[in-house]
Amino acid sequence: MKTDKLIFRKATGEDIPFMSQILVDAAGASGVNIRVNELPAYPDTYQYIDGFPNRQDVGIIAETENRQPVGAAWVRLLPTDAHAVKYPMPELTMGVVTEYRGMGIGGQLMVELYKAASETGLTEISLGVHRDNAPAVGLYRKQNWVEDGFFEEYIMMSRKL
Ligand SMILES: CC(C)(COP(=O)(O)OP(=O)(O)OC[C@H]1O[C@@H](n2cnc3c(N)ncnc32)[C@H](O)[C@@H]1OP(=O)(O)O)[C@@H](O)C(=O)NCCC(=O)NCCS
């Protein structure tokens, strides 16, 4: 099975190209359609990856035995957290490449991220998910994220680690 030999490891700056693709996919799932090379022109989106990893950033990459990355999840405290409905806290970005979805990788990425984030001293993380993004909303509900309110069309959620 495709997921038999997956490796979960910490993300580094060398993963920025792959993480940028995941960011663009996640934005697309929210109805924001941009290309990776256009990211710098969209600061609201680019801030999720620009200069990764800052001192407090933490991320996980899922990859195959052949070192092909198939998913990523990371959190960072945004410079201007205009979305915060509770209080500013590191915000999640995540995604799994299309042909590897629905196999449990998103769930495993989350669990690995909780562990890594908690090891860096974080106690709570947040996210914003478009209300129509059913797969992501389903994943977060299954993982016991708590809904804190809305920011425009986004459900804002948080989870204690
Ligand atoms: C959201 C996403 C990361 C889920 O990853 P995944 O590896 O397919 O998820 P998993 O296989 O681990 O599924 C875990 C749970 O998520 C939910 N889920 C996953 N796909 C779903 C779907 N198509 N519809 C409804 N719920 C879904 C289910 O609760 C599932 O648990 P179950 O299999 O026991 O029913 C993936 O769909 C994705 O990359 N989407 C595009 C990027 C994105 O939207 N990122 C989030 C932006 S906020």
The ligand as a Gaussian input file, in Angstrom:
#p B3LYP/6-31G(d) Opt

LIG

0 1
 C       -7.689000      18.241000       4.049000
 C       -6.638000      17.226000       3.644000
 C       -5.263000      17.658000       4.186000
 C       -6.996000      15.857000       4.264000
 O       -5.900000      14.971000       4.077000
 P       -6.121000      13.410000       3.897000
 O       -4.803000      12.754000       3.980000
 O       -6.931000      13.143000       2.678000
 O       -7.011000      13.085000       5.197000
 P       -7.134000      11.675000       5.918000
 O       -7.141000      10.563000       4.903000
 O       -6.129000      11.592000       7.015000
 O       -8.603000      11.789000       6.536000
 C       -8.794000      12.028000       7.909000
 C      -10.233000      12.465000       8.123000
 O      -10.496000      13.684000       7.423000
 C      -11.837000      13.694000       6.958000
 N      -11.868000      13.680000       5.500000
 C      -10.837000      13.422000       4.659000
 N      -11.233000      13.537000       3.377000
 C      -12.547000      13.883000       3.421000
 C      -13.525000      14.161000       2.420000
 N      -13.207000      14.119000       1.118000
 N      -14.761000      14.534000       2.833000
 C      -15.080000      14.609000       4.142000
 N      -14.189000      14.344000       5.143000
 C      -12.946000      13.983000       4.771000
 C      -12.476000      12.433000       7.513000
 O      -12.980000      12.704000       8.802000
 C      -11.275000      11.504000       7.613000
 O      -11.457000      10.472000       8.530000
 P      -12.062000       9.048000       8.035000
 O      -11.162000       8.594000       6.920000
 O      -11.996000       8.182000       9.237000
 O      -13.447000       9.346000       7.541000
 C       -6.573000      17.039000       2.097000
 O       -7.885000      16.851000       1.604000
 C       -5.962000      18.221000       1.359000
 O       -4.749000      18.279000       1.193000
 N       -6.773000      19.184000       0.887000
 C       -6.286000      20.349000       0.141000
 C       -5.526000      21.304000       1.019000
 C       -6.381000      21.817000       2.163000
 O       -7.578000      21.972000       2.038000
 N       -5.714000      22.086000       3.292000
 C       -6.373000      22.602000       4.452000
 C       -6.542000      24.081000       4.330000
 S       -7.209000      24.760000       5.808000

